[in-house]
Amino acid sequence: MKRLIAALLCAGLIFTAGGCVADEKEDEDITIGVVVYDEYDTFVASLMDVFMNGVTERMQSEEKKITVLRQSSGGSQITQNDQVMDLIKKGCDVICVNLVDRTDPAMIIEAARDADVPVIFFNRELVNQDLYSWDKLYYVGADAYDSGIIEGQIAADGFLEKENADKNNDGQMQLVVLEGEPGHQDSIIRSEYSVSTIMEAGISVDKLESGIANWKRAEAQNKMSRMIDKYGNGIEVVLANNDDMALGAIDEYETRKIPLSERPIIVGIDGTAVGLEAVEAGDMLGTVYNDKEGQGSAMLELALTLATDGDVSKLSLTDGKYIRFPYARVDRSNVLEYID
Ligand code: GAL
């Protein structure tokens, strides 16, 4: 029992450099290192909650000691490289890495390979050449194409169904895009596929502008403010690469006291708690559910497997490397199923 309590305390460690040390480690104890690009990212934080809850459940049900050493890199790849080296030194059996710069995993891979510590990359996808550079590297995430396509479908359906969606009656959809970080696989793919899906639905698109807001609500509000100044009531649809940015756009319409009936159609992606509330309230037409439960649990399962017998063949990995989860459409018709 003492051991279980100690283990529970260890699992609760949040963003500390040290924590439960490896020198007290017994053979069957498991130490997992987790490093995220930015602890304040809403979706990544909720994915981590799922992961940590899973750890607590596993410890309770199996009386296993699982120590999780967590770090946040504050948006710096250099910091993250040092953090991973440190986690290796602390004796982690496996490390889960949410890369800052998905094109720059070289130092992490080299250090992990030298120490023979498997790495699970998640949410920020490295190029497959890097992933295939060593056999103990894996990726857990979602299918970005899916998210762009579903977002486009929600916007297209809304535009065809909603009265006066075509505000200037020119038979075209005037849209703006709020983009996540440049170079992130999800920003690139969502921005492209949401728009192309709308065109494939037979709607002629007039893309007024896109603005980079780095997944952030406040940055999106700024960008939206500039766009409203420029286009006024001429914006008919806002496609945001994630819910936080869609909420930033809504914040700006709220600030300007523009009534719902005069606002554009706004669509997000993620299905975060706040995003789902906005769909329920009718502020956002819909969102695309990014399966944090699936990704967080699969990452834990894979980490535990790698830390114990290492037999990943019992998990269904694509190419022995990837676990990807599908996205799902959420609108007012089914939002309650997703709220808790
Ligand atoms: C995306 C998610 C964004 C942001 C980003 C961080 O999958 O939709 O909201 O969390 O990952 O890498």
Residues whose N, C-alpha, C, O or C-beta is under 5 A from the ligand:
A	BS01	GAL	D41 F43 V44 N123 R124 D186 W215 N241 N242 I269 D270
